[in-house]
Amino acid sequence: MTELFVSEQEAERIRDAIRDVESKTSGELVTVIAAAADDYHFIPMLWATLVAFLIPGSLYFLPLVAGIFQLGGWGMAPNFWMAYSIQMAVFIVLALLFQWWPLRIRLIPGYIKQRRARRLAYEQFVMQGVHLTRKRTGILFFVSVAEHYVEIIADQGIASKVDDAYWQAVVDEFIRQVRAGQVAEGFVTAIEKSGKQLIEHFPAAVDNINELPDHLVRL
């Protein structure tokens, strides 16, 4: 699915940008892209449950509303089984409708999407071994497309040398490009800007070995 956001040709461009930077520094760069940080099945079901929960009360207010607006046939109060049947029908329809991905992702509160994406980024920092380089100079570039979330995580070696404001400026530009649909361009720009700091603080050693994979990791 991530091929929809970064083509194979663009992935090769990202890999080439990594190799170009790593040829000039002892730092290591890892790129990861996820279509989404979670499947978010649970929260849409809660929304469907909440709406269905409100159905019985709404039905029993219908006679009152009908009387006020003189709506004739709407004035009959529903019995228990009628209310229950309508409630279940509403729940089933909404539960199915809310599984449609474009709607499902919109039902998720922003803070939850951000928290899930951030958690996945730090999981990948560990799983990809970015923290295991000899000089602690690994950097993870992470994108979760559905959440428009970008994270750049620098290991202790490089983080201690570069001001947080610099990283934030790189992330802000990265986010802008991702939101514009320029995911590959965002990766390349962030790699090149980060590479300048790596080259300055950690130039290539004589025994400059490649410790981590250069290809784009797709989740």
Backbone bond lengths (Angstrom), bond angles and torsions (degrees), N, CA, C in turn:
res aa  C-N    CA-C-N  psi(-1)  N-CA   C-N-CA  omega(-1)  CA-C   N-CA-C  phi
1 M - - - 1.466 - - 1.527 112.00 -
2 T 1.335 116.80 -32.15 1.467 119.13 -179.87 1.521 111.93 -67.59
3 E 1.355 117.01 -15.63 1.465 119.88 176.03 1.523 111.22 -61.90
4 L 1.343 116.76 -21.75 1.460 120.51 177.90 1.525 111.48 -68.22
5 F 1.315 116.44 -23.82 1.459 120.88 -176.22 1.523 112.76 -103.29
6 V 1.342 116.21 -30.89 1.461 121.41 177.92 1.522 108.19 -135.93
7 S 1.329 116.51 113.83 1.457 120.57 -179.67 1.522 110.53 -74.01
8 E 1.328 116.16 170.60 1.464 119.87 178.55 1.524 111.06 -63.51
9 Q 1.332 116.39 -37.60 1.467 119.77 178.35 1.531 110.71 -64.58
10 E 1.333 115.84 -40.23 1.468 119.44 178.48 1.522 111.00 -68.93
11 A 1.339 116.50 -36.80 1.466 119.97 177.44 1.527 110.54 -62.40
12 E 1.324 116.60 -37.53 1.465 120.34 177.20 1.531 110.71 -66.21
13 R 1.312 115.83 -36.64 1.463 119.44 177.70 1.528 110.44 -64.48
14 I 1.327 116.92 -40.74 1.468 121.39 177.29 1.523 109.98 -62.95
15 R 1.328 116.30 -44.67 1.467 120.58 178.95 1.524 110.83 -60.76
16 D 1.338 116.86 -43.16 1.467 120.45 -179.97 1.533 110.92 -63.58
17 A 1.340 116.82 -37.86 1.467 120.27 178.29 1.526 110.43 -64.12
18 I 1.332 116.68 -40.03 1.470 120.85 177.81 1.520 110.07 -63.30
19 R 1.323 116.98 -47.51 1.466 120.66 -178.00 1.522 111.54 -63.52
20 D 1.319 116.29 -36.37 1.467 119.29 179.17 1.528 110.53 -64.39
21 V 1.328 117.04 -44.98 1.466 120.63 179.15 1.520 110.71 -66.69
22 E 1.326 116.95 -46.03 1.463 120.55 -175.80 1.530 112.98 -67.63
23 S 1.334 116.57 -19.00 1.462 118.78 176.34 1.535 111.61 -72.98
24 K 1.338 116.11 -14.27 1.455 121.03 -176.29 1.527 113.16 -113.85
25 T 1.319 116.67 2.50 1.462 120.29 -175.97 1.517 110.60 -148.65
26 S 1.317 115.73 159.75 1.465 120.54 174.59 1.521 111.00 -89.09
27 G 1.322 116.81 1.73 1.461 120.95 176.65 1.515 111.42 -73.45
28 E 1.329 116.17 163.34 1.456 122.36 -179.99 1.528 109.22 -128.82
29 L 1.323 115.71 134.52 1.460 121.78 -177.71 1.524 109.83 -117.28
30 V 1.317 116.38 135.38 1.462 122.30 178.05 1.522 108.28 -129.53
31 T 1.333 116.97 133.69 1.463 121.73 179.38 1.522 109.77 -116.76
32 V 1.323 115.82 135.52 1.465 122.04 -179.48 1.521 108.40 -135.21
33 I 1.334 116.31 135.20 1.462 120.98 174.46 1.517 109.48 -128.89
34 A 1.334 115.54 135.93 1.459 121.87 176.56 1.528 108.27 -123.75
35 A 1.326 116.45 140.15 1.461 119.34 175.88 1.521 110.14 -64.39
36 A 1.334 116.23 -38.03 1.469 122.50 176.79 1.516 107.87 -156.97
37 A 1.317 116.28 155.12 1.462 120.65 -178.82 1.515 112.51 -83.18
38 D 1.331 117.53 -13.50 1.465 121.83 -177.26 1.525 107.59 -159.92
39 D 1.336 116.65 163.04 1.464 118.35 174.25 1.528 112.12 -86.85
40 Y 1.324 117.77 -16.00 1.463 123.92 174.16 1.535 113.35 54.02
41 H 1.306 117.83 40.84 1.471 120.01 178.54 1.526 112.11 -72.88
42 F 1.306 117.09 -33.20 1.458 121.31 -168.87 1.527 113.13 -69.54
43 I 1.328 117.90 -48.46 1.460 121.16 -174.14 1.534 112.84 -65.79
44 P 1.350 120.53 -42.86 1.469 119.08 174.78 1.529 113.18 -58.43
45 M 1.331 117.42 -34.43 1.458 120.29 175.86 1.525 110.71 -64.83
46 L 1.320 116.81 -36.01 1.461 120.01 176.51 1.536 111.21 -64.51
47 W 1.333 116.20 -39.78 1.461 119.69 177.43 1.523 110.87 -63.02
48 A 1.328 116.55 -42.95 1.467 120.47 178.26 1.527 110.53 -62.38
49 T 1.325 116.25 -41.21 1.470 121.17 178.86 1.520 110.92 -63.96
50 L 1.326 116.91 -42.84 1.462 121.28 -178.52 1.531 110.90 -62.37
51 V 1.321 116.92 -46.66 1.471 120.21 -179.95 1.522 110.01 -63.30
52 A 1.344 117.34 -44.58 1.461 120.86 179.43 1.522 111.23 -62.75
53 F 1.315 117.12 -35.60 1.465 122.21 179.38 1.530 111.53 -62.23
54 L 1.336 116.48 -30.49 1.455 120.89 -178.54 1.528 113.42 -82.36
55 I 1.332 117.08 -11.16 1.465 121.10 -175.09 1.527 112.90 -61.42
56 P 1.350 120.76 -51.99 1.470 119.54 -176.56 1.529 113.13 -55.42
57 G 1.337 116.46 -46.28 1.455 119.16 179.37 1.520 111.63 -61.65
58 S 1.337 116.13 -39.58 1.465 120.36 179.51 1.516 111.07 -63.88
59 L 1.333 117.01 -39.76 1.466 121.15 -179.26 1.527 111.81 -65.73
60 Y 1.317 116.08 -38.51 1.460 118.88 -178.05 1.523 112.31 -75.65
61 F 1.336 117.02 -13.10 1.453 119.68 172.75 1.524 111.98 -86.60
62 L 1.331 117.59 -12.02 1.465 120.96 -177.64 1.529 113.32 -58.93
63 P 1.354 118.80 -43.81 1.468 117.24 178.62 1.519 113.31 -58.42
64 L 1.338 116.07 -38.66 1.456 120.08 178.98 1.519 110.70 -64.83
65 V 1.336 115.44 -45.92 1.472 119.95 178.92 1.519 110.64 -63.72
66 A 1.336 115.42 -41.96 1.464 119.76 -179.72 1.526 111.03 -62.65
67 G 1.332 116.02 -39.14 1.459 119.07 179.51 1.511 111.64 -65.73
68 I 1.325 116.19 -39.15 1.465 119.72 -179.44 1.524 111.15 -66.07
69 F 1.347 115.55 -42.82 1.474 119.80 -175.12 1.523 112.86 -100.27
70 Q 1.359 115.61 6.40 1.461 121.42 177.10 1.528 111.35 52.93
71 L 1.347 114.65 59.97 1.462 120.77 -176.48 1.531 113.06 -98.49
72 G 1.272 117.29 18.27 1.459 121.49 171.25 1.510 114.28 59.16
73 G 1.335 116.94 -111.13 1.460 123.31 -173.43 1.504 115.42 -59.75
74 W 1.322 117.69 -17.71 1.471 120.56 179.37 1.528 111.69 -76.37
75 G 1.323 117.89 -2.89 1.450 120.25 -175.25 1.510 114.97 -81.26
76 M 1.331 119.23 -5.08 1.462 121.04 -177.74 1.519 110.63 -84.48
77 A 1.335 117.44 126.04 1.461 121.34 -179.79 1.530 109.73 -69.86
78 P 1.326 119.03 135.70 1.461 121.25 -179.81 1.523 110.76 -73.33
79 N 1.342 115.97 146.04 1.460 118.79 173.62 1.523 109.56 -82.97
80 F 1.331 115.43 177.33 1.461 120.39 -175.43 1.521 112.28 -58.06
81 W 1.334 117.09 -48.47 1.466 119.99 -174.82 1.523 111.96 -68.85
82 M 1.323 116.12 -33.33 1.467 118.41 176.24 1.526 109.96 -64.78
83 A 1.332 115.96 -46.50 1.465 119.84 -179.87 1.520 111.18 -63.12
84 Y 1.336 115.89 -42.53 1.469 120.28 -179.58 1.525 111.04 -63.51
85 S 1.335 116.27 -42.51 1.466 120.53 -179.30 1.527 111.32 -63.74
86 I 1.324 115.41 -43.67 1.471 118.80 178.99 1.522 110.30 -65.38
87 Q 1.322 116.40 -40.83 1.463 120.83 179.57 1.526 111.11 -60.30
88 M 1.319 117.08 -46.58 1.461 120.87 -179.77 1.520 111.21 -65.83
89 A 1.330 116.50 -39.21 1.469 120.10 -179.92 1.526 110.22 -63.82
90 V 1.334 116.21 -43.14 1.469 120.42 178.75 1.522 110.36 -62.74
91 F 1.332 116.63 -43.97 1.464 119.87 -179.94 1.523 111.24 -60.83
92 I 1.322 117.50 -47.20 1.472 120.92 -177.40 1.528 110.88 -63.34
93 V 1.334 116.44 -44.82 1.469 120.22 -179.12 1.523 110.64 -62.67
94 L 1.335 116.31 -46.51 1.463 119.44 -178.36 1.523 111.81 -69.01
95 A 1.341 116.37 -38.67 1.464 119.54 179.15 1.519 110.86 -60.51
96 L 1.320 116.77 -38.48 1.469 120.76 177.85 1.526 110.59 -73.89
97 L 1.317 116.48 -43.34 1.468 120.53 -178.40 1.515 111.21 -62.42
98 F 1.332 116.51 -40.83 1.459 120.75 -176.39 1.522 112.78 -73.08
99 Q 1.328 118.01 -6.60 1.463 119.86 174.86 1.528 111.80 -82.22
100 W 1.323 116.84 -11.87 1.466 120.55 174.41 1.514 108.07 -64.96
101 W 1.325 116.05 118.95 1.463 120.70 -167.56 1.528 114.81 -54.71
102 P 1.352 120.72 -47.77 1.476 118.80 -178.85 1.527 112.76 -57.81
103 L 1.331 116.94 -33.68 1.462 120.02 177.67 1.524 110.75 -80.57
104 R 1.334 116.27 -40.12 1.460 120.59 -178.50 1.532 111.82 -57.21
105 I 1.335 116.60 -46.25 1.462 119.63 -176.09 1.529 111.26 -67.95
106 R 1.351 117.01 -26.91 1.455 120.49 178.85 1.530 112.32 -75.91
107 L 1.312 116.28 -19.69 1.462 120.33 -179.63 1.530 112.59 -82.87
108 I 1.324 116.33 -8.52 1.462 120.41 -176.89 1.530 109.50 -87.76
109 P 1.324 118.48 125.08 1.479 120.16 177.30 1.530 111.04 -57.56
110 G 1.312 116.18 144.71 1.455 120.96 -175.78 1.522 113.75 -58.46
111 Y 1.331 116.91 -38.92 1.464 118.65 -176.79 1.528 111.46 -67.50
112 I 1.346 116.59 -29.94 1.468 119.65 177.73 1.521 109.90 -71.77
113 K 1.330 117.23 -43.08 1.468 120.11 178.22 1.526 110.83 -60.44
114 Q 1.318 115.75 -43.09 1.466 119.49 -179.75 1.526 111.03 -64.54
115 R 1.332 116.66 -41.68 1.460 120.44 -178.34 1.522 111.38 -66.49
116 R 1.339 117.21 -41.77 1.460 120.41 179.54 1.534 110.72 -65.87
117 A 1.325 116.09 -42.03 1.463 119.75 -179.03 1.526 110.83 -66.43
118 R 1.314 116.42 -41.39 1.467 120.14 179.25 1.526 110.67 -63.65
119 R 1.315 116.54 -41.25 1.470 119.94 178.37 1.521 110.92 -61.25
120 L 1.347 116.43 -43.49 1.452 119.66 179.65 1.527 111.28 -64.02
121 A 1.337 117.11 -37.59 1.464 120.65 179.24 1.528 110.63 -60.39
122 Y 1.321 117.05 -46.04 1.463 119.92 -178.82 1.530 111.73 -71.51
123 E 1.322 117.12 -30.55 1.465 119.67 173.59 1.523 110.14 -62.79
124 Q 1.331 116.16 -42.11 1.456 120.50 -179.73 1.525 111.77 -68.97
125 F 1.321 116.88 -33.01 1.468 120.60 176.76 1.531 109.73 -56.32
126 V 1.327 115.70 -40.79 1.459 120.67 179.80 1.526 111.17 -79.74
127 M 1.324 117.27 -46.40 1.466 120.93 -175.15 1.524 112.36 -64.18
128 Q 1.333 116.92 -33.31 1.462 120.50 179.54 1.523 112.22 -84.88
129 G 1.328 117.08 -1.15 1.462 121.01 176.54 1.512 115.00 72.45
130 V 1.328 117.18 24.67 1.458 120.32 -177.62 1.531 111.27 -64.59
131 H 1.327 116.50 -24.83 1.471 121.46 -178.82 1.531 112.85 -85.30
132 L 1.331 117.45 4.15 1.465 120.27 -172.71 1.526 114.09 -107.07
133 T 1.326 118.21 8.17 1.466 119.22 179.97 1.528 110.26 -69.90
134 R 1.315 116.19 155.41 1.472 121.28 -173.18 1.520 112.75 -60.04
135 K 1.330 116.48 -40.09 1.469 120.24 -176.50 1.527 112.55 -104.51
136 R 1.338 116.08 11.10 1.464 121.39 -179.16 1.526 110.92 56.15
137 T 1.329 115.18 46.55 1.462 120.58 -177.32 1.525 111.92 -119.05
138 G 1.332 116.60 29.80 1.455 119.88 177.11 1.528 111.44 -82.38
139 I 1.313 115.78 148.31 1.472 121.65 175.79 1.526 108.38 -132.24
140 L 1.332 116.58 131.59 1.457 122.31 174.94 1.521 109.58 -103.16
141 F 1.332 115.55 130.70 1.467 122.13 173.05 1.532 106.37 -110.05
142 F 1.312 116.17 114.14 1.467 120.80 -172.58 1.524 110.63 -121.94
143 V 1.339 115.25 135.68 1.462 121.34 175.14 1.522 108.92 -132.38
144 S 1.334 115.68 129.94 1.461 121.23 168.39 1.523 106.16 -114.94
145 V 1.325 115.90 110.09 1.465 120.86 -166.10 1.525 112.59 -67.60
146 A 1.322 117.52 -44.89 1.469 120.36 -175.51 1.516 112.08 -58.64
147 E 1.320 116.03 -36.05 1.465 120.62 -179.03 1.528 113.03 -91.10
148 H 1.352 116.72 -2.18 1.471 120.66 -173.74 1.524 109.61 52.98
149 Y 1.323 114.71 40.94 1.456 120.36 -174.41 1.528 110.41 -105.12
150 V 1.317 114.68 134.03 1.467 121.97 178.58 1.526 108.58 -127.84
151 E 1.312 115.62 136.21 1.468 120.60 176.45 1.521 108.34 -138.73
152 I 1.312 116.33 133.03 1.460 121.85 171.36 1.523 106.56 -117.98
153 I 1.330 116.25 117.51 1.455 120.95 -177.51 1.521 108.54 -115.35
154 A 1.314 115.87 116.03 1.462 121.57 179.64 1.520 109.25 -102.16
155 D 1.315 116.73 137.13 1.457 121.03 178.54 1.539 109.68 -70.98
156 Q 1.315 115.44 172.47 1.465 121.43 -170.50 1.525 113.68 -56.78
157 G 1.321 116.44 -39.16 1.461 119.77 -176.16 1.509 112.69 -58.88
158 I 1.323 117.17 -51.93 1.460 120.71 -177.86 1.526 111.17 -80.80
159 A 1.331 118.13 -32.95 1.465 120.50 -179.38 1.521 111.35 -62.49
160 S 1.335 116.74 -33.13 1.473 120.49 -179.42 1.526 112.03 -73.45
161 K 1.317 117.16 -15.69 1.465 120.75 -177.03 1.528 113.26 -99.62
162 V 1.309 116.86 -21.39 1.466 120.67 -172.83 1.521 109.80 -116.69
163 D 1.306 116.31 133.72 1.454 121.84 -179.01 1.525 111.51 -66.22
164 D 1.329 116.98 145.81 1.465 122.18 -179.85 1.525 111.79 -60.36
165 A 1.319 116.86 -32.13 1.464 120.40 -179.42 1.526 111.38 -62.58
166 Y 1.327 116.13 -33.97 1.467 119.57 178.23 1.520 109.97 -65.37
167 W 1.332 116.36 -47.48 1.466 119.73 179.95 1.522 110.75 -61.54
168 Q 1.324 116.56 -39.41 1.460 119.52 -179.06 1.519 111.17 -63.73
169 A 1.318 116.88 -37.78 1.471 120.38 178.27 1.524 110.40 -64.94
170 V 1.335 116.46 -39.91 1.470 120.24 177.75 1.523 110.43 -65.43
171 V 1.332 116.73 -43.24 1.466 121.08 179.43 1.524 110.92 -63.61
172 D 1.318 117.67 -42.77 1.467 120.93 -179.24 1.525 111.27 -60.29
173 E 1.316 116.89 -42.18 1.463 120.50 177.52 1.524 110.64 -67.38
174 F 1.316 116.25 -39.70 1.463 122.55 178.18 1.537 109.66 -59.84
175 I 1.313 117.32 -47.66 1.465 121.92 179.82 1.526 110.61 -60.87
176 R 1.325 116.41 -43.72 1.465 120.14 -179.82 1.524 110.81 -57.96
177 Q 1.323 116.78 -42.87 1.460 120.16 -178.30 1.532 111.75 -71.65
178 V 1.321 117.21 -37.20 1.465 120.08 177.50 1.528 110.39 -63.43
179 R 1.320 116.79 -45.11 1.464 120.20 179.37 1.523 112.48 -64.58
180 A 1.323 115.81 -26.17 1.467 120.67 176.81 1.524 111.98 -84.49
181 G 1.335 116.56 1.25 1.458 120.64 -179.80 1.515 113.89 83.72
182 Q 1.321 117.32 8.81 1.466 121.81 -178.99 1.530 109.51 -100.32
183 V 1.331 115.50 63.29 1.465 120.52 -173.36 1.526 111.55 -65.32
184 A 1.321 116.55 -49.85 1.463 120.16 -179.26 1.524 111.17 -61.70
185 E 1.328 116.33 -41.90 1.461 120.65 178.68 1.531 110.18 -62.16
186 G 1.330 116.26 -37.29 1.455 120.26 177.42 1.510 112.32 -62.80
187 F 1.322 116.77 -43.12 1.463 120.91 177.26 1.519 110.68 -60.35
188 V 1.319 115.99 -49.71 1.465 120.58 -175.12 1.532 110.72 -62.95
189 T 1.327 116.88 -44.74 1.458 120.52 179.42 1.528 111.30 -60.96
190 A 1.339 116.04 -45.13 1.464 120.19 -179.90 1.524 111.22 -64.83
191 I 1.318 116.84 -38.93 1.473 120.88 178.43 1.525 110.37 -62.84
192 E 1.318 116.02 -46.25 1.469 119.84 -177.74 1.528 111.61 -65.07
193 K 1.353 117.01 -41.77 1.466 119.90 -179.77 1.522 111.01 -68.50
194 S 1.312 116.83 -40.76 1.463 119.90 177.93 1.516 110.89 -68.32
195 G 1.330 115.24 -34.99 1.457 120.10 179.68 1.512 112.56 -59.99
196 K 1.324 117.38 -34.90 1.462 120.32 178.87 1.522 111.09 -59.97
197 Q 1.333 115.92 -39.87 1.462 120.04 178.96 1.530 111.21 -71.25
198 L 1.307 116.46 -39.87 1.464 119.98 178.45 1.525 111.23 -63.39
199 I 1.321 115.62 -44.83 1.465 119.85 -178.93 1.528 111.08 -63.67
200 E 1.337 115.72 -37.94 1.468 119.94 179.73 1.530 111.66 -67.91
201 H 1.327 117.07 -45.83 1.464 120.84 -173.26 1.528 113.88 -93.29
202 F 1.332 116.53 -25.04 1.463 120.13 -177.55 1.529 110.23 -137.76
203 P 1.331 117.97 70.48 1.466 120.78 178.62 1.517 110.67 -61.58
204 A 1.315 114.74 160.09 1.467 120.24 -176.44 1.520 111.43 -60.55
205 A 1.326 115.51 135.09 1.462 121.19 176.71 1.523 109.87 -85.19
206 V 1.329 116.29 168.40 1.468 120.51 178.86 1.527 110.52 -61.82
207 D 1.323 115.66 -41.66 1.463 120.64 179.49 1.530 110.53 -99.26
208 N 1.331 114.94 52.74 1.462 120.54 -175.07 1.536 110.50 -72.88
209 I 1.326 115.82 99.07 1.464 119.45 -178.60 1.521 109.93 -102.13
210 N 1.324 114.83 154.98 1.459 120.81 179.39 1.529 108.27 -89.14
211 E 1.335 117.31 107.90 1.457 121.68 -173.36 1.525 113.72 -89.41
212 L 1.330 116.89 -24.37 1.464 120.17 -176.39 1.524 110.24 -131.60
213 P 1.340 117.90 154.69 1.465 120.68 -177.45 1.515 113.07 -64.47
214 D 1.318 115.92 147.87 1.477 121.54 -177.97 1.519 112.92 -94.67
215 H 1.318 117.79 -17.38 1.464 119.60 -174.50 1.525 111.30 -74.57
216 L 1.323 115.55 156.46 1.460 122.19 176.92 1.521 109.36 -69.99
217 V 1.318 116.50 123.91 1.474 121.78 177.93 1.515 108.32 -85.93
218 R 1.324 116.77 124.81 1.462 121.90 -179.38 1.514 109.96 -107.78
219 L 1.321 116.84 131.70 1.455 121.66 178.40 1.530 110.46 -110.88
